[in-house]
Amino acid sequence: MGSSDNIPVSGQKVIVLLSGGVDSVTAFYAALKDYTVACALSFDYGAKHNAKELECARYHAALQGIRHEIISLDFMDRLFKSDLLQSGAEIPKGRYTQENMKSTVVPFRNGIMLSIAGGLADSLEATGIVIAAHSGDHSLYPDCRPAFMHTMNRAIQAGTGEAVSILSPFLNLNKGEIVRLGTSLGVDYARTWSCYCGQELHCGKCGTCVERKEAFVQAGVCDPTKYSL
């Protein structure tokens, strides 16, 4: 069982990385169907949109009656270089595939979060960590790519005595396919957040907003998001 083997095991206890975005909320609802969810885990790492995302994460965890832990990683905002962070420059506009969007990468973010999740999962006697990395992330984020997930999975397995594995069910799906799945699960996408700018409404122009809009079109699903543009 590992990141390359995501066949649900009935009754398997897992924790879910729940940011509050489209992908993680969908993964959360899929995990509720496929596994026994011991905890939803979120991180406050100083991103410009953290407050908006965490509000959505709290909502869905509470709605489903699942334990929700939010862990502060404030050192990232102080020490790491990324325009996604409050300490960084303005969020660039454009598509994920554009060179300027690389400035939103937070160095080794998933590596740090998965390491913490591995310890928590082992402590809760959960055997899986569900993360919603998907194929659209691969070009921009090194720590979302299959090679990283497989290697990190082996590290967590080795570090927990083979007790815990990474489950990345969306690794070969695009965001449109994720939205289609979530819609079938009854996910309320109006209570999810994508925009990196973290303002009152989605800006409609940053990479995550563009990807969000396209995902609903690809899925053939009405987009409930309110955009400023």
Biotite code that builds the C-alpha atoms (Angstrom):
import biotite.structure as struc

atoms = struc.array([
    struc.Atom([0.000, 0.000, 0.000], chain_id="A", res_id=1, res_name="MET", atom_name="CA", element="C"),
    struc.Atom([1.502, 3.357, -0.962], chain_id="A", res_id=2, res_name="GLY", atom_name="CA", element="C"),
    struc.Atom([1.173, 6.483, -3.016], chain_id="A", res_id=3, res_name="SER", atom_name="CA", element="C"),
    struc.Atom([1.088, 4.383, -6.177], chain_id="A", res_id=4, res_name="SER", atom_name="CA", element="C"),
    struc.Atom([-1.542, 2.020, -4.754], chain_id="A", res_id=5, res_name="ASP", atom_name="CA", element="C"),
    struc.Atom([-4.660, 3.954, -3.850], chain_id="A", res_id=6, res_name="ASN", atom_name="CA", element="C"),
    struc.Atom([-7.224, 1.168, -3.886], chain_id="A", res_id=7, res_name="ILE", atom_name="CA", element="C"),
    struc.Atom([-9.423, 1.926, -0.837], chain_id="A", res_id=8, res_name="PRO", atom_name="CA", element="C"),
    struc.Atom([-9.174, -0.584, 1.985], chain_id="A", res_id=9, res_name="VAL", atom_name="CA", element="C"),
    struc.Atom([-12.500, -0.845, 3.801], chain_id="A", res_id=10, res_name="SER", atom_name="CA", element="C"),
    struc.Atom([-12.246, 0.457, 7.358], chain_id="A", res_id=11, res_name="GLY", atom_name="CA", element="C"),
    struc.Atom([-8.710, 1.808, 6.937], chain_id="A", res_id=12, res_name="GLN", atom_name="CA", element="C"),
    struc.Atom([-8.128, 4.708, 9.305], chain_id="A", res_id=13, res_name="LYS", atom_name="CA", element="C"),
    struc.Atom([-6.692, 7.815, 7.639], chain_id="A", res_id=14, res_name="VAL", atom_name="CA", element="C"),
    struc.Atom([-6.048, 11.478, 8.185], chain_id="A", res_id=15, res_name="ILE", atom_name="CA", element="C"),
    struc.Atom([-6.771, 13.991, 5.411], chain_id="A", res_id=16, res_name="VAL", atom_name="CA", element="C"),
    struc.Atom([-4.755, 17.080, 4.576], chain_id="A", res_id=17, res_name="LEU", atom_name="CA", element="C"),
    struc.Atom([-7.560, 19.640, 4.330], chain_id="A", res_id=18, res_name="LEU", atom_name="CA", element="C"),
    struc.Atom([-6.540, 23.098, 3.155], chain_id="A", res_id=19, res_name="SER", atom_name="CA", element="C"),
    struc.Atom([-10.062, 24.239, 2.295], chain_id="A", res_id=20, res_name="GLY", atom_name="CA", element="C"),
    struc.Atom([-9.462, 24.375, -1.454], chain_id="A", res_id=21, res_name="GLY", atom_name="CA", element="C"),
    struc.Atom([-11.346, 22.540, -4.195], chain_id="A", res_id=22, res_name="VAL", atom_name="CA", element="C"),
    struc.Atom([-8.975, 19.576, -4.346], chain_id="A", res_id=23, res_name="ASP", atom_name="CA", element="C"),
    struc.Atom([-8.525, 18.917, -0.638], chain_id="A", res_id=24, res_name="SER", atom_name="CA", element="C"),
    struc.Atom([-12.227, 19.308, 0.162], chain_id="A", res_id=25, res_name="VAL", atom_name="CA", element="C"),
    struc.Atom([-13.055, 16.822, -2.598], chain_id="A", res_id=26, res_name="THR", atom_name="CA", element="C"),
    struc.Atom([-10.418, 14.429, -1.236], chain_id="A", res_id=27, res_name="ALA", atom_name="CA", element="C"),
    struc.Atom([-11.946, 14.846, 2.225], chain_id="A", res_id=28, res_name="PHE", atom_name="CA", element="C"),
    struc.Atom([-15.421, 13.823, 1.019], chain_id="A", res_id=29, res_name="TYR", atom_name="CA", element="C"),
    struc.Atom([-14.018, 10.953, -1.045], chain_id="A", res_id=30, res_name="ALA", atom_name="CA", element="C"),
    struc.Atom([-12.117, 9.751, 2.038], chain_id="A", res_id=31, res_name="ALA", atom_name="CA", element="C"),
    struc.Atom([-15.286, 9.882, 4.133], chain_id="A", res_id=32, res_name="LEU", atom_name="CA", element="C"),
    struc.Atom([-16.827, 7.469, 1.639], chain_id="A", res_id=33, res_name="LYS", atom_name="CA", element="C"),
    struc.Atom([-13.819, 5.189, 1.254], chain_id="A", res_id=34, res_name="ASP", atom_name="CA", element="C"),
    struc.Atom([-12.125, 5.198, 4.655], chain_id="A", res_id=35, res_name="TYR", atom_name="CA", element="C"),
    struc.Atom([-12.537, 5.923, 8.354], chain_id="A", res_id=36, res_name="THR", atom_name="CA", element="C"),
    struc.Atom([-11.335, 9.516, 8.772], chain_id="A", res_id=37, res_name="VAL", atom_name="CA", element="C"),
    struc.Atom([-9.666, 10.026, 12.142], chain_id="A", res_id=38, res_name="ALA", atom_name="CA", element="C"),
    struc.Atom([-8.717, 13.658, 11.626], chain_id="A", res_id=39, res_name="CYS", atom_name="CA", element="C"),
    struc.Atom([-8.649, 16.499, 9.111], chain_id="A", res_id=40, res_name="ALA", atom_name="CA", element="C"),
    struc.Atom([-5.325, 18.335, 9.255], chain_id="A", res_id=41, res_name="LEU", atom_name="CA", element="C"),
    struc.Atom([-4.782, 21.940, 8.176], chain_id="A", res_id=42, res_name="SER", atom_name="CA", element="C"),
    struc.Atom([-1.772, 24.244, 8.332], chain_id="A", res_id=43, res_name="PHE", atom_name="CA", element="C"),
    struc.Atom([-1.507, 27.980, 8.918], chain_id="A", res_id=44, res_name="ASP", atom_name="CA", element="C"),
    struc.Atom([1.801, 28.784, 7.255], chain_id="A", res_id=45, res_name="TYR", atom_name="CA", element="C"),
    struc.Atom([1.400, 32.472, 6.500], chain_id="A", res_id=46, res_name="GLY", atom_name="CA", element="C"),
    struc.Atom([-0.058, 32.296, 3.002], chain_id="A", res_id=47, res_name="ALA", atom_name="CA", element="C"),
    struc.Atom([-2.001, 35.345, 1.865], chain_id="A", res_id=48, res_name="LYS", atom_name="CA", element="C"),
    struc.Atom([-5.127, 33.205, 1.439], chain_id="A", res_id=49, res_name="HIS", atom_name="CA", element="C"),
    struc.Atom([-4.718, 31.041, 4.569], chain_id="A", res_id=50, res_name="ASN", atom_name="CA", element="C"),
    struc.Atom([-7.526, 32.727, 6.507], chain_id="A", res_id=51, res_name="ALA", atom_name="CA", element="C"),
    struc.Atom([-10.040, 32.237, 3.681], chain_id="A", res_id=52, res_name="LYS", atom_name="CA", element="C"),
    struc.Atom([-8.996, 28.625, 3.108], chain_id="A", res_id=53, res_name="GLU", atom_name="CA", element="C"),
    struc.Atom([-9.021, 27.689, 6.787], chain_id="A", res_id=54, res_name="LEU", atom_name="CA", element="C"),
    struc.Atom([-12.527, 29.091, 7.173], chain_id="A", res_id=55, res_name="GLU", atom_name="CA", element="C"),
    struc.Atom([-13.663, 26.595, 4.522], chain_id="A", res_id=56, res_name="CYS", atom_name="CA", element="C"),
    struc.Atom([-11.694, 23.743, 6.078], chain_id="A", res_id=57, res_name="ALA", atom_name="CA", element="C"),
    struc.Atom([-13.300, 24.401, 9.474], chain_id="A", res_id=58, res_name="ARG", atom_name="CA", element="C"),
    struc.Atom([-16.744, 24.460, 7.880], chain_id="A", res_id=59, res_name="TYR", atom_name="CA", element="C"),
    struc.Atom([-16.457, 21.078, 6.174], chain_id="A", res_id=60, res_name="HIS", atom_name="CA", element="C"),
    struc.Atom([-14.794, 19.318, 9.108], chain_id="A", res_id=61, res_name="ALA", atom_name="CA", element="C"),
    struc.Atom([-17.467, 20.618, 11.488], chain_id="A", res_id=62, res_name="ALA", atom_name="CA", element="C"),
    struc.Atom([-20.277, 19.771, 9.056], chain_id="A", res_id=63, res_name="LEU", atom_name="CA", element="C"),
    struc.Atom([-19.103, 16.155, 8.948], chain_id="A", res_id=64, res_name="GLN", atom_name="CA", element="C"),
    struc.Atom([-18.308, 15.943, 12.654], chain_id="A", res_id=65, res_name="GLY", atom_name="CA", element="C"),
    struc.Atom([-14.632, 15.163, 12.059], chain_id="A", res_id=66, res_name="ILE", atom_name="CA", element="C"),
    struc.Atom([-11.828, 16.186, 14.406], chain_id="A", res_id=67, res_name="ARG", atom_name="CA", element="C"),
    struc.Atom([-9.960, 19.131, 12.893], chain_id="A", res_id=68, res_name="HIS", atom_name="CA", element="C"),
    struc.Atom([-6.440, 20.154, 13.816], chain_id="A", res_id=69, res_name="GLU", atom_name="CA", element="C"),
    struc.Atom([-4.814, 23.379, 12.594], chain_id="A", res_id=70, res_name="ILE", atom_name="CA", element="C"),
    struc.Atom([-1.035, 23.494, 13.021], chain_id="A", res_id=71, res_name="ILE", atom_name="CA", element="C"),
    struc.Atom([0.855, 26.785, 12.871], chain_id="A", res_id=72, res_name="SER", atom_name="CA", element="C"),
    struc.Atom([3.925, 26.859, 10.627], chain_id="A", res_id=73, res_name="LEU", atom_name="CA", element="C"),
    struc.Atom([4.588, 30.570, 11.019], chain_id="A", res_id=74, res_name="ASP", atom_name="CA", element="C"),
    struc.Atom([8.324, 30.067, 10.458], chain_id="A", res_id=75, res_name="PHE", atom_name="CA", element="C"),
    struc.Atom([7.599, 29.602, 6.761], chain_id="A", res_id=76, res_name="MET", atom_name="CA", element="C"),
    struc.Atom([6.381, 33.172, 6.401], chain_id="A", res_id=77, res_name="ASP", atom_name="CA", element="C"),
    struc.Atom([9.423, 34.455, 8.297], chain_id="A", res_id=78, res_name="ARG", atom_name="CA", element="C"),
    struc.Atom([12.114, 32.360, 6.660], chain_id="A", res_id=79, res_name="LEU", atom_name="CA", element="C"),
    struc.Atom([10.948, 31.102, 3.266], chain_id="A", res_id=80, res_name="PHE", atom_name="CA", element="C"),
    struc.Atom([10.860, 33.030, 0.001], chain_id="A", res_id=81, res_name="LYS", atom_name="CA", element="C"),
    struc.Atom([7.576, 32.885, -1.901], chain_id="A", res_id=82, res_name="SER", atom_name="CA", element="C"),
    struc.Atom([5.087, 35.415, -3.229], chain_id="A", res_id=83, res_name="ASP", atom_name="CA", element="C"),
    struc.Atom([2.331, 33.162, -1.873], chain_id="A", res_id=84, res_name="LEU", atom_name="CA", element="C"),
    struc.Atom([3.351, 34.172, 1.641], chain_id="A", res_id=85, res_name="LEU", atom_name="CA", element="C"),
    struc.Atom([2.358, 37.382, 3.388], chain_id="A", res_id=86, res_name="GLN", atom_name="CA", element="C"),
    struc.Atom([6.027, 38.352, 3.463], chain_id="A", res_id=87, res_name="SER", atom_name="CA", element="C"),
    struc.Atom([6.289, 37.967, -0.321], chain_id="A", res_id=88, res_name="GLY", atom_name="CA", element="C"),
    struc.Atom([5.563, 40.281, -3.216], chain_id="A", res_id=89, res_name="ALA", atom_name="CA", element="C"),
    struc.Atom([2.247, 40.697, -5.024], chain_id="A", res_id=90, res_name="GLU", atom_name="CA", element="C"),
    struc.Atom([0.604, 37.566, -6.414], chain_id="A", res_id=91, res_name="ILE", atom_name="CA", element="C"),
    struc.Atom([1.298, 37.382, -10.171], chain_id="A", res_id=92, res_name="PRO", atom_name="CA", element="C"),
    struc.Atom([-1.548, 37.116, -12.648], chain_id="A", res_id=93, res_name="LYS", atom_name="CA", element="C"),
    struc.Atom([-1.682, 34.492, -15.362], chain_id="A", res_id=94, res_name="GLY", atom_name="CA", element="C"),
    struc.Atom([-1.835, 30.761, -15.920], chain_id="A", res_id=95, res_name="ARG", atom_name="CA", element="C"),
    struc.Atom([-0.024, 28.117, -13.889], chain_id="A", res_id=96, res_name="TYR", atom_name="CA", element="C"),
    struc.Atom([2.114, 27.230, -16.880], chain_id="A", res_id=97, res_name="THR", atom_name="CA", element="C"),
    struc.Atom([3.604, 30.725, -17.108], chain_id="A", res_id=98, res_name="GLN", atom_name="CA", element="C"),
    struc.Atom([7.123, 31.331, -15.800], chain_id="A", res_id=99, res_name="GLU", atom_name="CA", element="C"),
    struc.Atom([6.056, 34.120, -13.419], chain_id="A", res_id=100, res_name="ASN", atom_name="CA", element="C"),
    struc.Atom([3.828, 31.723, -11.453], chain_id="A", res_id=101, res_name="MET", atom_name="CA", element="C"),
    struc.Atom([6.920, 29.925, -10.129], chain_id="A", res_id=102, res_name="LYS", atom_name="CA", element="C"),
    struc.Atom([7.255, 32.766, -7.632], chain_id="A", res_id=103, res_name="SER", atom_name="CA", element="C"),
    struc.Atom([4.255, 31.291, -5.743], chain_id="A", res_id=104, res_name="THR", atom_name="CA", element="C"),
    struc.Atom([6.077, 28.028, -4.965], chain_id="A", res_id=105, res_name="VAL", atom_name="CA", element="C"),
    struc.Atom([6.654, 27.606, -1.215], chain_id="A", res_id=106, res_name="VAL", atom_name="CA", element="C"),
    struc.Atom([9.885, 25.590, -0.885], chain_id="A", res_id=107, res_name="PRO", atom_name="CA", element="C"),
    struc.Atom([9.289, 21.981, 0.225], chain_id="A", res_id=108, res_name="PHE", atom_name="CA", element="C"),
    struc.Atom([5.850, 22.850, 1.621], chain_id="A", res_id=109, res_name="ARG", atom_name="CA", element="C"),
    struc.Atom([4.346, 19.410, 1.063], chain_id="A", res_id=110, res_name="ASN", atom_name="CA", element="C"),
    struc.Atom([7.452, 17.707, 2.396], chain_id="A", res_id=111, res_name="GLY", atom_name="CA", element="C"),
    struc.Atom([7.132, 19.562, 5.685], chain_id="A", res_id=112, res_name="ILE", atom_name="CA", element="C"),
    struc.Atom([3.382, 19.047, 5.953], chain_id="A", res_id=113, res_name="MET", atom_name="CA", element="C"),
    struc.Atom([3.549, 15.356, 5.092], chain_id="A", res_id=114, res_name="LEU", atom_name="CA", element="C"),
    struc.Atom([6.305, 14.799, 7.660], chain_id="A", res_id=115, res_name="SER", atom_name="CA", element="C"),
    struc.Atom([4.090, 16.276, 10.375], chain_id="A", res_id=116, res_name="ILE", atom_name="CA", element="C"),
    struc.Atom([1.113, 14.300, 9.076], chain_id="A", res_id=117, res_name="ALA", atom_name="CA", element="C"),
    struc.Atom([3.179, 11.117, 9.257], chain_id="A", res_id=118, res_name="GLY", atom_name="CA", element="C"),
    struc.Atom([3.841, 11.644, 12.956], chain_id="A", res_id=119, res_name="GLY", atom_name="CA", element="C"),
    struc.Atom([0.223, 12.504, 13.684], chain_id="A", res_id=120, res_name="LEU", atom_name="CA", element="C"),
    struc.Atom([-1.094, 9.530, 11.724], chain_id="A", res_id=121, res_name="ALA", atom_name="CA", element="C"),
    struc.Atom([1.226, 7.165, 13.576], chain_id="A", res_id=122, res_name="ASP", atom_name="CA", element="C"),
    struc.Atom([0.141, 8.668, 16.904], chain_id="A", res_id=123, res_name="SER", atom_name="CA", element="C"),
    struc.Atom([-3.540, 8.219, 16.015], chain_id="A", res_id=124, res_name="LEU", atom_name="CA", element="C"),
    struc.Atom([-2.902, 4.670, 14.749], chain_id="A", res_id=125, res_name="GLU", atom_name="CA", element="C"),
    struc.Atom([-4.011, 5.771, 11.291], chain_id="A", res_id=126, res_name="ALA", atom_name="CA", element="C"),
    struc.Atom([-2.339, 3.980, 8.411], chain_id="A", res_id=127, res_name="THR", atom_name="CA", element="C"),
    struc.Atom([-2.903, 6.483, 5.621], chain_id="A", res_id=128, res_name="GLY", atom_name="CA", element="C"),
    struc.Atom([-2.404, 10.174, 4.837], chain_id="A", res_id=129, res_name="ILE", atom_name="CA", element="C"),
    struc.Atom([-4.707, 11.450, 2.087], chain_id="A", res_id=130, res_name="VAL", atom_name="CA", element="C"),
    struc.Atom([-3.294, 14.320, 0.026], chain_id="A", res_id=131, res_name="ILE", atom_name="CA", element="C"),
    struc.Atom([-5.031, 15.882, -2.984], chain_id="A", res_id=132, res_name="ALA", atom_name="CA", element="C"),
    struc.Atom([-2.057, 16.607, -5.249], chain_id="A", res_id=133, res_name="ALA", atom_name="CA", element="C"),
    struc.Atom([-3.197, 16.278, -8.881], chain_id="A", res_id=134, res_name="HIS", atom_name="CA", element="C"),
    struc.Atom([-1.802, 16.249, -12.399], chain_id="A", res_id=135, res_name="SER", atom_name="CA", element="C"),
    struc.Atom([-2.285, 19.990, -12.893], chain_id="A", res_id=136, res_name="GLY", atom_name="CA", element="C"),
    struc.Atom([0.195, 20.667, -10.085], chain_id="A", res_id=137, res_name="ASP", atom_name="CA", element="C"),
    struc.Atom([3.032, 18.689, -11.638], chain_id="A", res_id=138, res_name="HIS", atom_name="CA", element="C"),
    struc.Atom([4.527, 21.331, -13.914], chain_id="A", res_id=139, res_name="SER", atom_name="CA", element="C"),
    struc.Atom([4.782, 24.054, -11.271], chain_id="A", res_id=140, res_name="LEU", atom_name="CA", element="C"),
    struc.Atom([5.236, 22.357, -7.908], chain_id="A", res_id=141, res_name="TYR", atom_name="CA", element="C"),
    struc.Atom([8.130, 19.878, -7.482], chain_id="A", res_id=142, res_name="PRO", atom_name="CA", element="C"),
    struc.Atom([6.617, 18.515, -4.260], chain_id="A", res_id=143, res_name="ASP", atom_name="CA", element="C"),
    struc.Atom([3.380, 17.532, -6.012], chain_id="A", res_id=144, res_name="CYS", atom_name="CA", element="C"),
    struc.Atom([4.971, 15.353, -8.678], chain_id="A", res_id=145, res_name="ARG", atom_name="CA", element="C"),
    struc.Atom([4.653, 11.552, -8.687], chain_id="A", res_id=146, res_name="PRO", atom_name="CA", element="C"),
    struc.Atom([8.402, 11.059, -8.179], chain_id="A", res_id=147, res_name="ALA", atom_name="CA", element="C"),
    struc.Atom([8.312, 13.166, -5.014], chain_id="A", res_id=148, res_name="PHE", atom_name="CA", element="C"),
    struc.Atom([5.158, 11.498, -3.688], chain_id="A", res_id=149, res_name="MET", atom_name="CA", element="C"),
    struc.Atom([6.583, 8.010, -4.221], chain_id="A", res_id=150, res_name="HIS", atom_name="CA", element="C"),
    struc.Atom([9.880, 8.946, -2.539], chain_id="A", res_id=151, res_name="THR", atom_name="CA", element="C"),
    struc.Atom([8.172, 10.725, 0.357], chain_id="A", res_id=152, res_name="MET", atom_name="CA", element="C"),
    struc.Atom([5.895, 7.745, 0.771], chain_id="A", res_id=153, res_name="ASN", atom_name="CA", element="C"),
    struc.Atom([8.869, 5.431, 1.177], chain_id="A", res_id=154, res_name="ARG", atom_name="CA", element="C"),
    struc.Atom([10.424, 7.825, 3.718], chain_id="A", res_id=155, res_name="ALA", atom_name="CA", element="C"),
    struc.Atom([7.243, 7.931, 5.801], chain_id="A", res_id=156, res_name="ILE", atom_name="CA", element="C"),
    struc.Atom([6.851, 4.171, 5.600], chain_id="A", res_id=157, res_name="GLN", atom_name="CA", element="C"),
    struc.Atom([10.458, 3.690, 6.700], chain_id="A", res_id=158, res_name="ALA", atom_name="CA", element="C"),
    struc.Atom([10.140, 6.272, 9.473], chain_id="A", res_id=159, res_name="GLY", atom_name="CA", element="C"),
    struc.Atom([6.988, 4.702, 10.900], chain_id="A", res_id=160, res_name="THR", atom_name="CA", element="C"),
    struc.Atom([8.044, 1.078, 10.650], chain_id="A", res_id=161, res_name="GLY", atom_name="CA", element="C"),
    struc.Atom([5.828, 0.573, 7.591], chain_id="A", res_id=162, res_name="GLU", atom_name="CA", element="C"),
    struc.Atom([2.819, 1.719, 9.646], chain_id="A", res_id=163, res_name="ALA", atom_name="CA", element="C"),
    struc.Atom([1.821, 4.782, 7.582], chain_id="A", res_id=164, res_name="VAL", atom_name="CA", element="C"),
    struc.Atom([1.584, 5.416, 3.823], chain_id="A", res_id=165, res_name="SER", atom_name="CA", element="C"),
    struc.Atom([0.686, 8.359, 1.621], chain_id="A", res_id=166, res_name="ILE", atom_name="CA", element="C"),
    struc.Atom([-2.553, 8.014, -0.331], chain_id="A", res_id=167, res_name="LEU", atom_name="CA", element="C"),
    struc.Atom([-2.679, 10.359, -3.324], chain_id="A", res_id=168, res_name="SER", atom_name="CA", element="C"),
    struc.Atom([-5.828, 9.332, -5.220], chain_id="A", res_id=169, res_name="PRO", atom_name="CA", element="C"),
    struc.Atom([-5.870, 12.367, -7.528], chain_id="A", res_id=170, res_name="PHE", atom_name="CA", element="C"),
    struc.Atom([-2.273, 12.145, -8.749], chain_id="A", res_id=171, res_name="LEU", atom_name="CA", element="C"),
    struc.Atom([-3.345, 11.248, -12.291], chain_id="A", res_id=172, res_name="ASN", atom_name="CA", element="C"),
    struc.Atom([-6.542, 13.337, -12.389], chain_id="A", res_id=173, res_name="LEU", atom_name="CA", element="C"),
    struc.Atom([-6.986, 16.900, -13.626], chain_id="A", res_id=174, res_name="ASN", atom_name="CA", element="C"),
    struc.Atom([-8.971, 19.497, -11.732], chain_id="A", res_id=175, res_name="LYS", atom_name="CA", element="C"),
    struc.Atom([-12.016, 19.114, -13.970], chain_id="A", res_id=176, res_name="GLY", atom_name="CA", element="C"),
    struc.Atom([-12.180, 15.429, -13.130], chain_id="A", res_id=177, res_name="GLU", atom_name="CA", element="C"),
    struc.Atom([-11.858, 16.269, -9.451], chain_id="A", res_id=178, res_name="ILE", atom_name="CA", element="C"),
    struc.Atom([-14.767, 18.728, -9.639], chain_id="A", res_id=179, res_name="VAL", atom_name="CA", element="C"),
    struc.Atom([-16.851, 16.129, -11.444], chain_id="A", res_id=180, res_name="ARG", atom_name="CA", element="C"),
    struc.Atom([-16.110, 13.599, -8.693], chain_id="A", res_id=181, res_name="LEU", atom_name="CA", element="C"),
    struc.Atom([-16.838, 16.096, -5.929], chain_id="A", res_id=182, res_name="GLY", atom_name="CA", element="C"),
    struc.Atom([-20.134, 17.057, -7.502], chain_id="A", res_id=183, res_name="THR", atom_name="CA", element="C"),
    struc.Atom([-21.170, 13.407, -7.448], chain_id="A", res_id=184, res_name="SER", atom_name="CA", element="C"),
    struc.Atom([-20.277, 13.351, -3.741], chain_id="A", res_id=185, res_name="LEU", atom_name="CA", element="C"),
    struc.Atom([-22.365, 16.443, -2.995], chain_id="A", res_id=186, res_name="GLY", atom_name="CA", element="C"),
    struc.Atom([-19.476, 18.827, -2.289], chain_id="A", res_id=187, res_name="VAL", atom_name="CA", element="C"),
    struc.Atom([-20.593, 22.442, -1.834], chain_id="A", res_id=188, res_name="ASP", atom_name="CA", element="C"),
    struc.Atom([-17.918, 24.222, -3.853], chain_id="A", res_id=189, res_name="TYR", atom_name="CA", element="C"),
    struc.Atom([-19.255, 27.596, -2.814], chain_id="A", res_id=190, res_name="ALA", atom_name="CA", element="C"),
    struc.Atom([-17.619, 26.761, 0.534], chain_id="A", res_id=191, res_name="ARG", atom_name="CA", element="C"),
    struc.Atom([-14.130, 26.247, -0.907], chain_id="A", res_id=192, res_name="THR", atom_name="CA", element="C"),
    struc.Atom([-11.385, 28.779, -1.575], chain_id="A", res_id=193, res_name="TRP", atom_name="CA", element="C"),
    struc.Atom([-8.776, 28.990, -4.333], chain_id="A", res_id=194, res_name="SER", atom_name="CA", element="C"),
    struc.Atom([-7.659, 32.589, -4.906], chain_id="A", res_id=195, res_name="CYS", atom_name="CA", element="C"),
    struc.Atom([-4.088, 33.233, -3.776], chain_id="A", res_id=196, res_name="TYR", atom_name="CA", element="C"),
    struc.Atom([-4.793, 36.911, -3.129], chain_id="A", res_id=197, res_name="CYS", atom_name="CA", element="C"),
    struc.Atom([-7.017, 36.182, -0.127], chain_id="A", res_id=198, res_name="GLY", atom_name="CA", element="C"),
    struc.Atom([-9.342, 39.144, -0.624], chain_id="A", res_id=199, res_name="GLN", atom_name="CA", element="C"),
    struc.Atom([-13.081, 39.188, 0.046], chain_id="A", res_id=200, res_name="GLU", atom_name="CA", element="C"),
    struc.Atom([-13.880, 37.674, -3.367], chain_id="A", res_id=201, res_name="LEU", atom_name="CA", element="C"),
    struc.Atom([-11.877, 35.495, -5.746], chain_id="A", res_id=202, res_name="HIS", atom_name="CA", element="C"),
    struc.Atom([-9.878, 37.869, -7.967], chain_id="A", res_id=203, res_name="CYS", atom_name="CA", element="C"),
    struc.Atom([-10.574, 35.841, -11.121], chain_id="A", res_id=204, res_name="GLY", atom_name="CA", element="C"),
    struc.Atom([-7.121, 36.526, -12.623], chain_id="A", res_id=205, res_name="LYS", atom_name="CA", element="C"),
    struc.Atom([-4.466, 34.695, -10.590], chain_id="A", res_id=206, res_name="CYS", atom_name="CA", element="C"),
    struc.Atom([-3.341, 31.187, -11.547], chain_id="A", res_id=207, res_name="GLY", atom_name="CA", element="C"),
    struc.Atom([-5.619, 29.413, -9.090], chain_id="A", res_id=208, res_name="THR", atom_name="CA", element="C"),
    struc.Atom([-8.663, 31.434, -10.115], chain_id="A", res_id=209, res_name="CYS", atom_name="CA", element="C"),
    struc.Atom([-8.035, 30.728, -13.814], chain_id="A", res_id=210, res_name="VAL", atom_name="CA", element="C"),
    struc.Atom([-7.586, 27.024, -13.064], chain_id="A", res_id=211, res_name="GLU", atom_name="CA", element="C"),
    struc.Atom([-10.737, 27.010, -10.903], chain_id="A", res_id=212, res_name="ARG", atom_name="CA", element="C"),
    struc.Atom([-12.845, 28.577, -13.660], chain_id="A", res_id=213, res_name="LYS", atom_name="CA", element="C"),
    struc.Atom([-11.537, 26.116, -16.246], chain_id="A", res_id=214, res_name="GLU", atom_name="CA", element="C"),
    struc.Atom([-12.157, 23.132, -13.967], chain_id="A", res_id=215, res_name="ALA", atom_name="CA", element="C"),
    struc.Atom([-15.886, 23.832, -13.701], chain_id="A", res_id=216, res_name="PHE", atom_name="CA", element="C"),
    struc.Atom([-16.094, 24.259, -17.480], chain_id="A", res_id=217, res_name="VAL", atom_name="CA", element="C"),
    struc.Atom([-14.225, 20.965, -18.013], chain_id="A", res_id=218, res_name="GLN", atom_name="CA", element="C"),
    struc.Atom([-16.502, 19.222, -15.530], chain_id="A", res_id=219, res_name="ALA", atom_name="CA", element="C"),
    struc.Atom([-19.656, 20.629, -17.117], chain_id="A", res_id=220, res_name="GLY", atom_name="CA", element="C"),
    struc.Atom([-20.693, 21.935, -13.705], chain_id="A", res_id=221, res_name="VAL", atom_name="CA", element="C"),
    struc.Atom([-22.041, 25.372, -12.806], chain_id="A", res_id=222, res_name="CYS", atom_name="CA", element="C"),
    struc.Atom([-19.371, 27.424, -11.030], chain_id="A", res_id=223, res_name="ASP", atom_name="CA", element="C"),
    struc.Atom([-20.840, 28.840, -7.776], chain_id="A", res_id=224, res_name="PRO", atom_name="CA", element="C"),
    struc.Atom([-17.844, 31.109, -7.171], chain_id="A", res_id=225, res_name="THR", atom_name="CA", element="C"),
    struc.Atom([-18.226, 34.879, -6.907], chain_id="A", res_id=226, res_name="LYS", atom_name="CA", element="C"),
    struc.Atom([-15.358, 36.586, -8.723], chain_id="A", res_id=227, res_name="TYR", atom_name="CA", element="C"),
    struc.Atom([-14.450, 40.265, -8.537], chain_id="A", res_id=228, res_name="SER", atom_name="CA", element="C"),
    struc.Atom([-13.661, 40.097, -12.284], chain_id="A", res_id=229, res_name="LEU", atom_name="CA", element="C"),
])
